Amino acid sequence: MNVQKCHDHAIARAVVLAGCTALVLSLTGTGAQAQPRDVARQTLGAGDGWGAYGTGTTGGAAADAEHVYTVTTWEQFRAALKDGGSAPKIIKVKGMIDAVSEGCDAFAAEGYDFQKYLAAYDPAVWGHDKPVSGEQEDLRAASAANQDKAIKANVPANTTIIGVGKGSGILGGSLQIKGVDNVIVRNLTFEAPVDCFPQWDPTDDNKTGAWNSEYDGMVVYGSTHVWVDHNTLTDGRYPDSSLPSYFGKVFQQHDGLLDVVRGSNHVTVSWNSFKDHDKTMLIGNSDSATADDTGKLKVTLHHNRFEGIVERAPRVRFGQVDSYNNHFVVTKGQKWGYVFGIGKESRLVAEHNAFTLAQGISPAKILKKWSEAPVTANGNVVGGKAVDLIAVHNAEIPGETLQSGAGWTPTLRAGVDPAKAVPGIVGARAGAGRLC
């Protein structure tokens, strides 16, 4: 490991800046807060979303020289995470580091054979009435356990993880921000993990069967004060369109890109690019998680760009979620389900967002009702024109009538751009490699 001893939100309203300038202030709407010139020590600005609530989010800004690391491999990265426990630390990722550099075969348990797996659990042989079991399923599970151990990286409290320059990131790894407080993740490209060993469930999908996969690019689980900023999250080299089918179902090898679950709270997700993925983001992962999630899952999403996304951008349960100034792009011919999923006891506020929909796609599908819960949706534009998302949804999908009015008003916003200006602003600034 190479141990080095060692906001950009100041955008003029409705003006796209060409490239980064030497910004040293983070504007909060009520004043200016000095920020260090070293971006690795920048903290979330006051008032910038739910992540700024209470003690705010500072990550590893206070790290001493002994706890500043530059890593170039997955092994170095995981070692740096472990070193020093929860003492403030900064981990700089240089270049693209690969969690699966040896390929899927390196994880396979002795005796596992995918062709034998297919033969054993072919619906013509196994049917659709019971879950799979037996030797090949046991070996698949053992192989999956090997991958799980290898590709997950546990992030401790008081940590900043930041990419160096414009070409740094993580291939096939899964960040586990679990049971900790005060984490910052910035300026990284994440290529979503590929599950090498999906499980066939013959009883799924109304007993027609489905392949079920594990591993999110990033999971915030039971954690507080997290800032995810200026990252690119994508399926990258392995889009769903490249996946084969077995038993008449896509051999799904992806799960989510970024999930916030199990009592997590006070999270800001800003200036990221989410690209070419199916089930993108869950905020709350189960209707049965009432004890963990009630009164929590407070998340802000602003100035993010979503393109080629099928659904869950996000799907919300329980949380007070503020989604503003995001740009959602649905292209011609892509598979698409919805943007915002309205789930159990959710209180979503979706305001001043921009939607660019391919010709023939109705904005009625932007909202999807899963459970009875109110939603606020004001000031949004579709193709540059103001659209009442709730009204158009209720008119075209009367069987899923939505209630208007989430019952709360967001106050933690870093500054709201006009919705019509959002595509230009976000298009120029969101994603990895665009951090001032």
C-alpha positions as CSV (number, residue, x, y, z in Angstrom):
1,M,0.0,0.0,0.0
2,N,1.3,3.4,-0.9
3,V,0.6,5.6,2.1
4,Q,1.0,9.3,1.2
5,K,2.2,11.4,4.1
6,C,1.3,13.9,3.2
7,H,-18.8,22.6,-3.7
8,D,-18.6,22.7,-6.4
9,H,-22.2,23.8,-6.1
10,A,-21.3,27.4,-6.8
11,I,-23.0,27.4,-10.2
12,A,-24.5,30.6,-11.4
13,R,-28.2,30.0,-11.6
14,A,-29.2,28.8,-15.1
15,V,-25.7,29.2,-16.4
16,V,-23.6,26.2,-17.5
17,L,-20.0,26.5,-16.6
18,A,-17.5,25.2,-19.1
19,G,-15.1,23.2,-17.0
20,C,-14.2,23.6,-13.3
21,T,-12.9,26.8,-11.9
22,A,-10.8,27.1,-8.8
23,L,-13.7,27.2,-6.4
24,V,-12.9,27.4,-2.7
25,L,-16.4,28.3,-1.4
26,S,-19.5,26.1,-0.9
27,L,-22.5,28.4,-1.3
28,T,-25.4,27.4,0.9
29,G,-28.0,30.1,0.0
30,T,-27.6,31.9,3.3
31,G,-23.9,32.5,3.3
32,A,-20.6,31.0,2.3
33,Q,-18.6,28.3,4.1
34,A,-14.9,28.1,3.4
35,Q,-13.8,24.9,1.9
36,P,-10.2,23.5,1.6
37,R,-8.5,23.6,-1.8
38,D,-7.8,19.9,-1.4
39,V,-11.0,18.2,-2.7
40,A,-10.2,15.1,-0.7
41,R,-10.8,17.2,2.4
42,Q,-14.0,18.9,1.3
43,T,-17.1,18.4,3.4
44,L,-20.8,18.5,2.6
45,G,-21.9,22.1,2.6
46,A,-24.3,23.3,5.3
47,G,-27.9,23.0,4.2
48,D,-27.0,20.7,1.3
49,G,-29.7,18.0,1.7
50,W,-30.5,15.6,4.4
51,G,-26.8,14.6,4.7
52,A,-26.2,18.1,6.2
53,Y,-28.7,17.6,9.0
54,G,-27.4,17.7,12.6
55,T,-23.7,17.1,12.7
56,G,-23.4,17.1,8.9
57,T,-21.1,14.9,6.8
58,T,-17.4,15.5,7.0
59,G,-16.0,12.0,6.1
60,G,-12.3,11.8,6.6
61,A,-11.6,15.5,6.4
62,A,-9.8,15.5,9.7
63,A,-7.4,12.6,8.8
64,D,-3.8,13.0,9.8
65,A,-1.0,12.2,7.4
66,E,-0.8,8.6,8.6
67,H,-4.3,7.9,7.5
68,V,-4.2,9.3,3.9
69,Y,-3.8,6.5,1.4
70,T,-3.4,6.2,-2.4
71,V,-4.4,2.8,-3.7
72,T,-4.1,1.3,-7.1
73,T,-5.4,-2.3,-6.5
74,W,-8.5,-3.8,-4.9
75,E,-6.3,-5.5,-2.3
76,Q,-4.7,-2.2,-1.3
77,F,-8.1,-0.5,-1.2
78,R,-9.6,-3.1,1.2
79,A,-6.4,-3.0,3.4
80,A,-6.7,0.8,3.6
81,L,-10.3,0.6,4.7
82,K,-9.3,-1.7,7.6
83,D,-6.3,0.2,8.7
84,G,-6.9,2.5,11.7
85,G,-10.4,1.4,12.4
86,S,-12.8,4.4,12.6
87,A,-10.1,7.0,12.8
88,P,-10.7,9.7,10.2
89,K,-9.2,8.5,6.9
90,I,-8.9,9.5,3.2
91,I,-8.5,6.9,0.6
92,K,-7.6,8.1,-2.9
93,V,-8.3,5.6,-5.7
94,K,-5.9,6.1,-8.6
95,G,-7.0,4.5,-11.9
96,M,-9.6,1.7,-12.3
97,I,-9.2,-1.0,-9.7
98,D,-10.7,-4.4,-10.4
99,A,-12.3,-6.6,-7.7
100,V,-12.7,-9.5,-10.1
101,S,-9.4,-9.3,-12.0
102,E,-9.1,-13.1,-12.1
103,G,-12.5,-13.7,-13.5
104,C,-15.5,-15.6,-12.3
105,D,-13.8,-19.0,-12.5
106,A,-11.6,-18.0,-9.6
107,F,-14.6,-18.2,-7.3
108,A,-16.1,-21.5,-8.5
109,A,-16.3,-24.2,-5.9
110,E,-14.7,-27.5,-6.9
111,G,-17.3,-29.6,-8.7
112,Y,-19.6,-26.8,-9.7
113,D,-20.6,-27.1,-13.4
114,F,-23.0,-24.6,-14.9
115,Q,-24.1,-27.1,-17.6
116,K,-24.9,-29.6,-14.9
117,Y,-26.8,-26.9,-13.0
118,L,-28.9,-26.2,-16.1
119,A,-29.6,-29.9,-16.7
120,A,-30.6,-30.5,-13.0
121,Y,-33.0,-27.6,-12.7
122,D,-34.5,-27.5,-16.2
123,P,-38.2,-26.8,-15.6
124,A,-38.9,-29.9,-17.8
125,V,-37.2,-31.9,-15.2
126,W,-37.6,-29.9,-11.9
127,G,-40.9,-28.2,-12.5
128,H,-42.0,-24.9,-10.9
129,D,-43.4,-26.0,-7.5
130,K,-40.4,-26.0,-5.3
131,P,-37.1,-24.1,-4.9
132,V,-34.0,-25.8,-6.3
133,S,-31.9,-28.0,-4.0
134,G,-29.3,-30.7,-4.3
135,E,-25.6,-31.0,-5.1
136,Q,-25.3,-28.4,-7.9
137,E,-27.3,-25.8,-6.0
138,D,-25.1,-26.4,-2.9
139,L,-22.0,-25.9,-5.1
140,R,-23.5,-22.8,-6.7
141,A,-24.1,-21.3,-3.2
142,A,-20.6,-22.1,-2.1
143,S,-19.2,-20.4,-5.3
144,A,-21.4,-17.4,-4.6
145,A,-20.1,-17.2,-1.0
146,N,-16.6,-17.1,-2.4
147,Q,-17.4,-14.2,-4.6
148,D,-19.3,-12.4,-1.8
149,K,-16.2,-12.6,0.4
150,A,-14.0,-11.3,-2.4
151,I,-15.9,-8.4,-3.8
152,K,-17.4,-6.7,-0.8
153,A,-15.5,-3.8,0.9
154,N,-16.7,-2.6,4.3
155,V,-16.4,1.1,4.8
156,P,-15.7,2.3,8.3
157,A,-17.0,5.5,9.9
158,N,-15.3,8.9,9.3
159,T,-14.0,7.9,5.8
160,T,-13.7,9.8,2.5
161,I,-13.2,7.7,-0.6
162,I,-12.3,9.8,-3.7
163,G,-11.1,9.1,-7.2
164,V,-7.9,10.8,-8.4
165,G,-8.4,12.8,-11.6
166,K,-10.8,11.8,-14.4
167,G,-10.3,8.1,-14.9
168,S,-10.5,6.4,-11.5
169,G,-13.0,3.9,-10.1
170,I,-14.0,0.4,-9.1
171,L,-14.8,-2.5,-11.4
172,G,-17.1,-5.2,-10.0
173,G,-16.7,-4.3,-6.3
174,S,-19.5,-3.6,-3.8
175,L,-19.1,-0.9,-1.2
176,Q,-20.8,-1.8,2.0
177,I,-21.5,1.3,4.1
178,K,-23.0,-0.6,6.9
179,G,-23.8,0.4,10.5
180,V,-21.5,3.5,10.4
181,D,-21.7,7.3,10.5
182,N,-20.0,10.0,8.4
183,V,-18.9,8.7,5.0
184,I,-18.1,10.5,1.7
185,V,-17.8,8.8,-1.7
186,R,-16.8,11.1,-4.6
187,N,-15.4,11.2,-8.1
188,L,-15.5,7.5,-8.9
189,T,-16.8,5.4,-11.8
190,F,-18.5,2.2,-10.5
191,E,-19.0,-0.6,-12.9
192,A,-21.8,-2.6,-11.3
193,P,-20.9,-6.0,-9.9
194,V,-21.7,-9.0,-12.1
195,D,-23.1,-11.9,-10.1
196,C,-21.1,-14.9,-11.4
197,F,-23.6,-17.4,-9.9
198,P,-27.2,-16.2,-10.1
199,Q,-29.7,-18.6,-8.6
200,W,-32.6,-20.1,-10.5
201,D,-35.9,-19.8,-8.7
202,P,-38.6,-21.8,-10.5
203,T,-41.3,-20.5,-8.2
204,D,-40.7,-16.8,-8.9
205,D,-42.6,-14.6,-11.4
206,N,-45.9,-16.4,-10.9
207,K,-44.2,-19.8,-11.2
208,T,-42.7,-19.1,-14.5
209,G,-39.2,-18.8,-12.9
210,A,-36.5,-16.2,-12.7
211,W,-32.8,-15.8,-12.3
212,N,-32.0,-13.8,-9.1
213,S,-28.8,-12.0,-8.6
214,E,-26.9,-10.3,-5.7
215,Y,-24.6,-7.4,-5.2
216,D,-25.2,-3.7,-5.4
217,G,-22.5,-1.2,-6.5
218,M,-23.0,0.6,-3.2
219,V,-25.2,-0.2,-0.2
220,V,-26.0,2.2,2.6
221,Y,-27.3,-0.1,5.4
222,G,-28.2,1.2,8.8
223,S,-25.8,4.1,8.4
224,T,-26.1,7.9,8.9
225,H,-24.6,11.0,7.4
226,V,-23.5,9.8,4.0
227,W,-22.6,12.0,0.9
228,V,-22.4,10.3,-2.5
229,D,-21.3,12.9,-5.0
230,H,-20.0,13.2,-8.6
231,N,-19.8,9.5,-9.3
232,T,-20.8,7.6,-12.4
233,L,-22.6,4.3,-11.7
234,T,-23.3,2.0,-14.7
235,D,-23.4,-1.6,-16.0
236,G,-20.4,-0.5,-18.2
237,R,-19.0,-3.4,-20.2
238,Y,-21.9,-5.8,-19.2
239,P,-25.2,-4.2,-20.1
240,D,-28.3,-6.4,-19.7
241,S,-28.7,-6.5,-23.4
242,S,-25.5,-8.6,-23.5
243,L,-26.9,-11.2,-21.1
244,P,-28.0,-14.6,-22.3
245,S,-31.3,-16.3,-21.5
246,Y,-31.9,-19.8,-20.0
247,F,-35.2,-21.4,-19.4
248,G,-36.8,-18.6,-21.3
249,K,-35.6,-16.0,-18.8
250,V,-32.8,-13.4,-18.9
251,F,-29.8,-14.7,-16.9
252,Q,-29.8,-11.6,-14.7
253,Q,-26.4,-10.8,-13.2
254,H,-27.1,-7.4,-11.8
255,D,-28.9,-6.1,-8.7
256,G,-29.0,-2.4,-7.8
257,L,-26.5,0.5,-8.3
258,L,-27.1,2.4,-5.0
259,D,-29.5,1.2,-2.3
260,V,-30.3,3.0,1.0
261,V,-31.9,0.6,3.4
262,R,-32.5,-0.7,6.9
263,G,-32.8,2.4,9.1
264,S,-30.2,4.5,7.1
265,N,-30.7,8.2,7.6
266,H,-29.5,11.7,6.5
267,V,-28.1,10.9,3.1
268,T,-27.3,13.3,0.2
269,V,-26.9,12.0,-3.3
270,S,-25.7,14.8,-5.6
271,W,-24.2,15.4,-9.1
272,N,-24.0,11.7,-10.0
273,S,-24.6,10.0,-13.3
274,F,-26.6,6.8,-13.3
275,K,-26.5,5.0,-16.6
276,D,-27.7,1.9,-18.4
277,H,-29.1,-0.2,-15.6
278,D,-32.4,-1.8,-14.6
279,K,-33.2,-1.7,-10.9
280,T,-31.3,1.4,-10.0
281,M,-32.0,2.6,-6.5
282,L,-34.1,1.4,-3.5
283,I,-34.7,3.7,-0.6
284,G,-36.2,1.1,1.8
285,N,-36.0,-2.5,0.7
286,S,-39.0,-4.1,2.3
287,D,-42.5,-3.4,3.3
288,S,-41.8,-5.5,6.5
289,A,-39.0,-3.2,7.7
290,T,-41.4,-0.9,9.7
291,A,-39.4,-1.2,12.9
292,D,-36.1,-0.2,11.2
293,D,-37.3,2.4,8.7
294,T,-40.2,4.4,10.2
295,G,-39.0,8.0,10.8
296,K,-35.7,7.4,8.9
297,L,-34.6,7.0,5.3
298,K,-34.4,10.7,4.9
299,V,-32.6,11.2,1.6
300,T,-31.9,14.1,-0.8
301,L,-31.2,13.5,-4.5
302,H,-30.3,16.6,-6.5
303,H,-28.5,17.4,-9.8
304,N,-28.2,13.7,-10.8
305,R,-28.5,12.5,-14.3
306,F,-30.4,9.2,-15.0
307,E,-30.1,7.8,-18.6
308,G,-31.0,4.3,-19.8
309,I,-32.6,3.5,-16.5
310,V,-35.5,1.0,-16.5
311,E,-37.0,1.7,-13.0
312,R,-36.3,2.6,-9.4
313,A,-34.9,6.1,-9.7
314,P,-35.7,5.7,-6.8
315,R,-38.4,3.4,-5.5
316,V,-39.2,4.7,-2.0
317,R,-40.6,3.1,1.2
318,F,-41.1,5.0,4.5
319,G,-38.7,7.8,3.8
320,Q,-39.0,11.6,3.5
321,V,-37.2,11.8,0.2
322,D,-36.4,15.1,-1.6
323,S,-35.7,14.7,-5.3
324,Y,-35.1,18.0,-7.1
325,N,-33.2,19.3,-10.1
326,N,-32.5,15.9,-11.5
327,H,-32.6,15.0,-15.2
328,F,-34.1,11.8,-16.4
329,V,-33.6,10.6,-20.0
330,V,-35.6,7.8,-21.6
331,T,-34.3,7.0,-25.1
332,K,-36.0,5.5,-28.0
333,G,-36.2,1.7,-27.9
334,Q,-35.0,1.3,-24.4
335,K,-36.8,-0.9,-21.9
336,W,-38.5,1.4,-19.4
337,G,-40.9,1.0,-16.5
338,Y,-41.1,4.1,-14.4
339,V,-39.0,6.7,-12.5
340,F,-40.4,7.2,-9.0
341,G,-41.9,4.3,-7.2
342,I,-44.4,5.3,-4.5
343,G,-44.1,2.6,-1.8
344,K,-45.3,1.9,1.7
345,E,-45.6,5.0,3.9
346,S,-43.3,7.0,1.6
347,R,-43.3,10.8,1.6
348,L,-41.7,11.7,-1.7
349,V,-41.2,15.3,-2.8
350,A,-40.3,15.5,-6.5
351,E,-39.8,19.1,-7.6
352,H,-38.1,21.1,-10.4
353,N,-36.9,18.0,-12.2
354,A,-36.5,17.7,-16.0
355,F,-37.6,14.7,-18.0
356,T,-36.6,14.0,-21.6
357,L,-38.8,11.2,-23.0
358,A,-38.5,9.6,-26.4
359,Q,-41.4,10.3,-28.8
360,G,-44.5,8.3,-27.9
361,I,-43.6,7.7,-24.2
362,S,-46.2,9.1,-21.9
363,P,-45.2,11.1,-18.8
364,A,-48.1,9.3,-17.0
365,K,-45.6,6.4,-16.3
366,I,-43.0,8.6,-14.5
367,L,-44.8,7.9,-11.2
368,K,-45.6,4.3,-10.2
369,K,-47.9,3.5,-7.3
370,W,-47.0,0.5,-5.3
371,S,-48.8,1.4,-2.1
372,E,-51.1,4.1,-0.8
373,A,-48.9,7.1,0.1
374,P,-49.1,10.8,-0.8
375,V,-46.6,12.5,-3.0
376,T,-45.7,16.1,-3.9
377,A,-44.7,16.8,-7.5
378,N,-44.4,20.5,-8.4
379,G,-42.6,22.5,-11.0
380,N,-41.4,19.6,-13.1
381,V,-40.9,19.8,-16.9
382,V,-41.2,17.2,-19.6
383,G,-39.5,18.1,-22.9
384,G,-39.1,21.6,-21.5
385,K,-42.8,22.0,-20.8
386,A,-44.5,22.1,-17.4
387,V,-46.4,19.0,-16.6
388,D,-48.4,18.1,-13.5
389,L,-47.1,14.5,-13.0
390,I,-49.8,13.5,-10.6
391,A,-52.6,14.8,-12.7
392,V,-51.4,13.1,-15.9
393,H,-50.8,9.9,-14.0
394,N,-54.3,9.8,-12.5
395,A,-55.9,10.7,-15.8
396,E,-54.2,7.9,-17.8
397,I,-53.9,5.3,-15.0
398,P,-57.1,5.7,-12.9
399,G,-56.6,2.3,-11.3
400,E,-53.6,3.7,-9.5
401,T,-54.8,7.1,-8.3
402,L,-52.2,9.0,-6.4
403,Q,-52.8,11.4,-3.5
404,S,-51.2,14.8,-3.8
405,G,-49.3,16.4,-0.9
406,A,-46.5,14.5,0.9
407,G,-47.2,16.5,4.1
408,W,-43.7,18.1,4.6
409,T,-41.7,20.8,3.0
410,P,-37.9,20.4,2.3
411,T,-35.7,23.1,3.7
412,L,-32.3,21.6,3.2
413,R,-31.5,22.6,-0.4
414,A,-28.3,24.0,-1.7
415,G,-30.0,26.1,-4.3
416,V,-32.7,25.3,-6.8
417,D,-32.2,25.8,-10.5
418,P,-35.1,26.4,-12.9
419,A,-36.3,23.0,-14.2
420,K,-35.9,24.1,-17.8
421,A,-32.2,24.8,-17.2
422,V,-31.5,21.5,-15.5
423,P,-30.6,19.4,-18.6
424,G,-27.8,21.8,-19.5
425,I,-26.5,22.3,-16.0
426,V,-26.6,18.6,-15.0
427,G,-25.4,17.4,-18.4
428,A,-22.3,19.5,-18.1
429,R,-21.4,18.8,-14.5
430,A,-22.8,15.5,-13.2
431,G,-20.7,12.3,-13.0
432,A,-17.1,11.3,-12.3
433,G,-14.2,13.4,-13.6
434,R,-16.1,16.6,-13.3
435,L,-15.3,17.5,-9.7
436,C,-13.8,21.0,-9.0
